[in-house]
């Protein structure tokens, strides 16, 4: 199991692209690509889809991917599935159009800082809550690390995929106290993993 440390969304995506670059070969589909941060790390043909940002194809995975079965060697969905109402259907669609690998990234909203903010009455994230005006985007799922792991492993098996590589992401906080708390969490190992891991990534491989 890999441990990685990051600051900010772009840093996180670039780091993950480097960690899993050996899987970014051939035809690669990036679902929820936004500004196509992953593209420079792909050694092959890159196609990015999204409902906003700067995709190659505007498409909403909630209504199905506009590609034939096994059309891509690798399909990526970083910071995407938690934004969808029909997350299970979308997961199945990722697997349907992948011939070799699916790489998924999901947040752990039970990380200690989110728990603390909730406890003291502060919003845990701008992606939650109920604003007066309809938001352009939000998270639909308040998932824990265990939820993320179980979804990826179990739904993957149902689609003929097995997890072959995983990474746990820790947020690299700038404030000293927060950094000390995370250092302690890393030292605790598996005992504190659900409390300190900020993000979970997994590579699934298609089984014959």
N, C-alpha and C positions, 0 to 999 in steps of 0.2 A: 504494500500500500504506500503510495507516494504522499508526501506532505509538501504543500506549496504555500507561499506567502505572497500576498499581493496588496496593492493600494489602488482602489478605484476600478471602474468597470473596464476601461481600455487596457489597463495593466493586467487585469484578470484574464481578459480574452487573449491578449498576446501571449501571456504566460502559458495558458492552456494550449494554444496553438503550438508552442514550442515543445511542451511536455508530450503532446500526442502527435507530433509532426510525422512520425513514421507511418501513421495511418492516413495521412492526408495526401494520398496518391491517386492517380487516375482521375476519374470523373467524381467531383465532390459537390454535394448540394449543401448549402448553408441555409437552414430554415430559421427565419427571424434574424436575417443578416444585418439589418440596420445600415450602418455605413461600411459594411464589408471589411471589417478589421482583420478577419481571418484570411482574406484573399492572398496577401503576399506570402503566406506560409504554405500555400497549396502547391504541390508539384504535379500539375496536371490541369485539367479543365475545371474551372470554378463557376458555379451558378449560385447566386444568392437570391432568395425570395423573401418577401416581407409585405406587409400592408402599408408600410411607410418607410422613411429613410431613403436609401439610394440602391434599391435592389435591381438585379437584372430582370427579374420577373415579379410583377405585383400579383400576389396570390395569398389567400387566407387558408392555412392548413386546416382550419376548423371545417372547411367545406371539401377537403380532400386535396391532395397534391396533383397538379396537372401533368403527371408523368406516368409512364408505363411501369409495370412491375420490374424490379431489379435494374432500374435505369442508371443508377449511380453506384460506384464502388463504395463510397463512404457518404453518409448523411450525418450532418451536425445539427444539433439543436441546443445552443448555449443560451441560457436566460430567456427561454421561449415558452416552454410548456406551462409554467406556472401562470402565464398570462391568459391561458385559454380556458373556456368553459368546458369544452369537450376534450379534456386532456387525454383520456384513454383512446379515443378514436384517433387523435393526432399522433399518439405514440405508435399506434398500429400502422398509420400511414408512413411514418418514418421507416419502419421496418419493411413495409411493402416495396418501397422504391429503392431499398439498399440491397446490393448483391453481396457485400462483404462485411462492412462495419457500420454501426450506428454509434455516435458519440453524443452523450447527453450530459448537460450540466443543470443542476437544480440547487436552489438555496435552502439553507437550514434556518428557518425562521424561529427556531427555538434556541439559537445561539445566545450566550449570556447577555449581550448588550440589548438585544431585542426584549428579552425577559425583564431586564431591569427597567427599560423605558416603559414597558407595559405596567410594571408594578408601581411606578411612581406617577402614572397617569399621563405619560407623554405618548404621542403617536409612534408606533414602532417603525413606520416607514411611510413615505408619501404615497406608496402604492396601495395602502389600505385606508379604511375610514369611509365616511359617506359625505362628500362635499356637496354644497348647495347646487353646483353646476356639474353636469355629467362630465367625468374626466375622459381624456382621450385614451388613456391606458391605465391599467391597474393589474395587480395580482389577483387571481381568482382563488388561489389555494394557500392556506396557512399551514405549510407542511413542515414536519420535523425531519431530522436526518434519517431516522428510522423509516418514515414514510417514503422518503426519496429512494433509499436503498431497496426497500421492499417493492416499490413500484417498478424500478428498473430491472431488478432480478426476476420478479414473477411475471411481469408483462412481457419482458424479453423472452423468457422461456415459452410463453404462449405463442409467440411469433417465430419460434425456431432460432432464437439467438441466446448466447450465453455471455456473461460478463467475463472478459479476459484481462481487463486492466482497470484500475481505479485510482483516484486521487482525492485527497481531502484538502480543501483550501482554507487557510486561516487569514483573516484580515489583519494587515500589518498596521495596527493603530499607531498614531503619532504621539499621543499623550502617554507619559511615563507609567501611570497607574494602570491604564488599559493594556499597555505592552507587558507589564509585569504579570497581569492576570492571564494573558494569553500564553506567556512563557510557562506559567504554572500549569495551564491546561495541557500544553504539549508534554510536559513532564509526567502528567498523570496517565498518559497513554489512552488505552481503550476505556478506562474508568471515567474519563471526563470528555470523551469524544463528542457526545451529543450536545454538550454544553458549550464547547469551544470551537468546533468546526463551523465555518461560515458558509461553505459551499461544497457540494459533492459532484464529482464527475466520474463517468463510467464509459468504458468502451465495450460495446457488445459485438460479438462476431457471429456471423451466420453459420449455422450448423447444417451439414448436408443431410 
